[in-house]
Amino acid sequence: MKNIIVIGAGVAGLTAAICCAAKGHRVCVLEQGTTAGGVSTSWERKGFHFEGGIHWLVGSTPGMRRLHRRWKAVGALSENNPIVFKDPVYVYRCGDVELNLWRDLSKVEKEMIDFAPQDSKAIRRFCRDIRLTRAFFCTVRSASDLMRRLVQVPAFIAALPRIISRTSAEYSSMFSNLHLRRLTTSLIDPSQNAISLVYTMACYSIGDNGYPEGGSTRIVRNMLEKALSLGVRIKYRSKVEKVCVEDGKVKGVRCGEEFYDADDVIVATDTAKAVSTMFDKPIAEKWVERLKRFSEPQTCMFLSLGVEDPLEGHHSSLRIFPEESLELAGLKHDCLWTTIYHDKTGYAAEGSSCITVILFGDSYDYWKKAKEDGTYREKKQEVTDAVIAELEKHLPEIKGKIKVTDLATPLTYERYSLTHRGAWMSMWHKGERPMSIPKTCSSIKGLHFAGFRTHLSGGLPVALNSGFKSASGV
Ligand SMILES: Cc1cc2nc3c(=O)[nH]c(=O)nc-3n(C[C@H](O)[C@H](O)[C@H](O)COP(=O)(O)OP(=O)(O)OC[C@H]3O[C@@H](n4cnc5c(N)ncnc54)[C@H](O)[C@@H]3O)c2cc1C
C-alpha cells in the first residue's frame, strides 16, 4: 500500500483519488478551496440555483463506451442523475431568423439546405466531416459496423488536415450565408480548433452529449460519496505550495506549516502553472515546452440572472446574436451563449427561472486593471446592464423581473481554481497536432499530473481520463 497525495479536488483529482483508493492505496486529497468539484460547480443565490459548469457531457451514453464506463466507475453517473437529451441542441436567433441545430444530421442537412440552398455543397461537406469523425471516435456496435468504419478511415485521415488547420470560426466560413456561419460557430468557443466543433457535433449526432440531471452538483456529490466510501481523506482549505523532491524522487508536499509525506504525488491542478510554480527546480522535460505553448486559456465572463418569470415556450439553449456586436470588457462579442433553466428543472421556484450567459474570450487584463484602479464593481455592473439590455430585446418577458444578477470574470475563476488567467480549458491552436502529456514524469520518480491541461483541449472528459491515466502510473 502506497501513501498517495492528490493536489486538487476537481473532477480530475477526485477521479485520480478514487482510482488509487480502489487499487488499495492510502489517499489524501488536498484542496485549497472549501468544496470539491473545482470549476465544475454550481451555486445558490436568493433561492436561485445557478449551474456554472457542465452544459453537456461527452460519455453520458454507451455511444462513447469507454468514457461512459469510466463515468460510471467513478460514481459520477448514477440512478440519481438520469440523462436529459436536448433536441434541438440549441436554437439560433438573430432578428427574424431562427434556426435549429438538431442531433439528427439528416435533419441538420435538410434545414440548412432549405434555408440556404446556395451553400448545399458546403453543407454536405460539413455533414460528411461529422459522419467521418463519428465513425472514427464512437463505439463500434458490431462486426459489420466495424467493417463499414474501416472503409471510412482513409477518408477521415484525408479530411483531417483541412479541419485541423482552421479555427472553428474559419472552418464555418465555408458557408457563404452569414446565419449558417453563426449557427455553426456558436457551438463552442470560435477560437478553438475546428476539430473540437466537428467532434462535438459527432457526439451529439450519435445521441451522446446529454445533460445529467442535477448537473455539476450531483456529479461531484456522487464522486465524493464514492471517494469517501473507499476511504479517501479530503482536506479543504489546504493550499499546496511545493512538491518536495529529493534525489529525483518525490518526498511529499508542503502546505502552509504542514508537511505531508508521500510515495507518489498526483498534481491535479493547472499543469501549465504547476510545472513553473510548485517545484524548487523547474521540470526540464520535452513535454513541458510543448505544454507551455498551449497555456493560452479558454476562459469567459459568466452572467447568472434570477428571473421571476417562468419563460415558458423558450428552448433552454439559445444562441442570441445582437444586431450589432457588443463591446464588453474590451472585447467584441457577437454571441450571447444563453441557457434558460425553467422552474421544472429544479433550479428556480415555481413561476421563476434562471438564465446564464457565457461570453467567451480572455478579458483577464481588463479586469485585473479594473481591480487595481478600484473600478471592478462598477465595470461589472456595466457589463451586466449591457447584456441584460440585449437579452430584453429577445426575451421581453424578463423586463423588470430580474431579481438576482451575478457576473463571474476570469478573475473570479482564478480566485476559485487558482488556474493561469482563470483558464478552465486550453486553447487548441489551428494547425497544431494533438498534445497529451505522459502519465509519469521521467525525471522525478513518483510524480504524476492530471487535469484539463494534460490533453487538448480539456473539459470534463479530459479531467476524467487524465485522472485514470495518472492513477495507472502509481
Ligand atoms: C462555464 C463553464 C462551462 C463548462 N462547460 C463544460 C461542458 O459543458 N462540458 C465539459 O466537458 N466541460 C465544461 N467545462 C470545463 C470543465 O468544467 C473543466 O475543464 C473541468 O471541470 C476541469 O477539471 P479539473 O479537475 O481538471 O480542474 P479544476 O476544476 O480547475 O480543479 C482543480 C482543483 O485544484 C484546486 N487547486 C488548485 N491549486 C491548488 C493548490 N495549490 N493546492 C490545493 N488545491 C489546489 C482548485 O481549487 C480546484 O478545486 C466548463 C467550464 C466552465 C467554467
The ligand as an SDF file (V2000), in Angstrom:
LIG
                    3D

 53 58  0  0  0  0  0  0  0  0999 V2000
  -18.7960   27.9600  -17.6330 C   0  0  0  0  0  0  0  0  0  0  0  0
  -18.1720   26.6270  -17.8940 C   0  0  0  0  0  0  0  0  0  0  0  0
  -18.8240   25.7050  -18.7000 C   0  0  0  0  0  0  0  0  0  0  0  0
  -18.2420   24.4630  -18.9630 C   0  0  0  0  0  0  0  0  0  0  0  0
  -18.9570   23.5490  -19.6910 N   0  0  0  0  0  0  0  0  0  0  0  0
  -18.4370   22.3320  -19.8910 C   0  0  0  0  0  0  0  0  0  0  0  0
  -19.1890   21.3250  -20.5450 C   0  0  0  0  0  0  0  0  0  0  0  0
  -20.3460   21.5380  -20.8960 O   0  0  0  0  0  0  0  0  0  0  0  0
  -18.6070   20.1120  -20.7740 N   0  0  0  0  0  0  0  0  0  0  0  0
  -17.3240   19.8600  -20.3990 C   0  0  0  0  0  0  0  0  0  0  0  0
  -16.8280   18.7620  -20.6550 O   0  0  0  0  0  0  0  0  0  0  0  0
  -16.5920   20.7730  -19.7510 N   0  0  0  0  0  0  0  0  0  0  0  0
  -17.1180   22.0000  -19.4790 C   0  0  0  0  0  0  0  0  0  0  0  0
  -16.3940   22.9370  -18.8030 N   0  0  0  0  0  0  0  0  0  0  0  0
  -14.9830   22.6550  -18.4880 C   0  0  0  0  0  0  0  0  0  0  0  0
  -14.8130   21.7080  -17.2980 C   0  0  0  0  0  0  0  0  0  0  0  0
  -15.6940   22.0810  -16.2650 O   0  0  0  0  0  0  0  0  0  0  0  0
  -13.3650   21.7750  -16.7890 C   0  0  0  0  0  0  0  0  0  0  0  0
  -12.4690   21.6130  -17.8660 O   0  0  0  0  0  0  0  0  0  0  0  0
  -13.0860   20.6570  -15.7770 C   0  0  0  0  0  0  0  0  0  0  0  0
  -14.0510   20.6940  -14.7380 O   0  0  0  0  0  0  0  0  0  0  0  0
  -11.6770   20.8320  -15.2010 C   0  0  0  0  0  0  0  0  0  0  0  0
  -11.4790   19.9100  -14.1580 O   0  0  0  0  0  0  0  0  0  0  0  0
  -10.0680   19.7620  -13.4460 P   0  0  0  0  0  0  0  0  0  0  0  0
  -10.2470   18.8340  -12.3190 O   0  0  0  0  0  0  0  0  0  0  0  0
   -9.0370   19.4330  -14.4650 O   0  0  0  0  0  0  0  0  0  0  0  0
   -9.6720   21.2340  -12.9280 O   0  0  0  0  0  0  0  0  0  0  0  0
  -10.3330   22.1950  -11.8480 P   0  0  0  0  0  0  0  0  0  0  0  0
  -11.7900   22.0760  -11.8870 O   0  0  0  0  0  0  0  0  0  0  0  0
   -9.7120   23.5220  -12.0660 O   0  0  0  0  0  0  0  0  0  0  0  0
   -9.8470   21.5910  -10.4450 O   0  0  0  0  0  0  0  0  0  0  0  0
   -8.6060   21.8790   -9.8710 C   0  0  0  0  0  0  0  0  0  0  0  0
   -8.7720   21.9380   -8.3620 C   0  0  0  0  0  0  0  0  0  0  0  0
   -7.4870   22.1420   -7.7810 O   0  0  0  0  0  0  0  0  0  0  0  0
   -7.5910   23.0920   -6.7280 C   0  0  0  0  0  0  0  0  0  0  0  0
   -6.2570   23.6940   -6.5640 N   0  0  0  0  0  0  0  0  0  0  0  0
   -5.6030   24.5000   -7.4250 C   0  0  0  0  0  0  0  0  0  0  0  0
   -4.3860   24.8150   -6.9530 N   0  0  0  0  0  0  0  0  0  0  0  0
   -4.2710   24.1910   -5.7590 C   0  0  0  0  0  0  0  0  0  0  0  0
   -3.2300   24.1300   -4.7870 C   0  0  0  0  0  0  0  0  0  0  0  0
   -2.0780   24.7700   -4.9540 N   0  0  0  0  0  0  0  0  0  0  0  0
   -3.4480   23.3770   -3.6750 N   0  0  0  0  0  0  0  0  0  0  0  0
   -4.6230   22.7110   -3.4700 C   0  0  0  0  0  0  0  0  0  0  0  0
   -5.6320   22.7580   -4.3640 N   0  0  0  0  0  0  0  0  0  0  0  0
   -5.4520   23.4710   -5.4900 C   0  0  0  0  0  0  0  0  0  0  0  0
   -8.6530   24.0520   -7.2190 C   0  0  0  0  0  0  0  0  0  0  0  0
   -9.2340   24.7700   -6.1380 O   0  0  0  0  0  0  0  0  0  0  0  0
   -9.6350   23.1060   -7.8930 C   0  0  0  0  0  0  0  0  0  0  0  0
  -10.6090   22.6250   -6.9880 O   0  0  0  0  0  0  0  0  0  0  0  0
  -16.9690   24.1550  -18.4600 C   0  0  0  0  0  0  0  0  0  0  0  0
  -16.3190   25.0720  -17.6300 C   0  0  0  0  0  0  0  0  0  0  0  0
  -16.9140   26.2840  -17.3340 C   0  0  0  0  0  0  0  0  0  0  0  0
  -16.2320   27.2370  -16.3990 C   0  0  0  0  0  0  0  0  0  0  0  0
  1  2  1  0
  2  3  1  0
  2 52  2  0
  3  4  2  0
  4  5  1  0
  4 50  1  0
  5  6  2  0
  6  7  1  0
  6 13  1  0
  7  8  2  0
  7  9  1  0
  9 10  1  0
 10 11  2  0
 10 12  1  0
 12 13  2  0
 13 14  1  0
 14 15  1  0
 14 50  1  0
 15 16  1  0
 16 17  1  0
 16 18  1  0
 18 19  1  0
 18 20  1  0
 20 21  1  0
 20 22  1  0
 22 23  1  0
 23 24  1  0
 24 25  2  0
 24 26  1  0
 24 27  1  0
 27 28  1  0
 28 29  2  0
 28 30  1  0
 28 31  1  0
 31 32  1  0
 32 33  1  0
 33 34  1  0
 33 48  1  0
 34 35  1  0
 35 36  1  0
 35 46  1  0
 36 37  1  0
 36 45  1  0
 37 38  2  0
 38 39  1  0
 39 40  1  0
 39 45  2  0
 40 41  1  0
 40 42  2  0
 42 43  1  0
 43 44  2  0
 44 45  1  0
 46 47  1  0
 46 48  1  0
 48 49  1  0
 50 51  2  0
 51 52  1  0
 52 53  1  0
M  END
$$$$
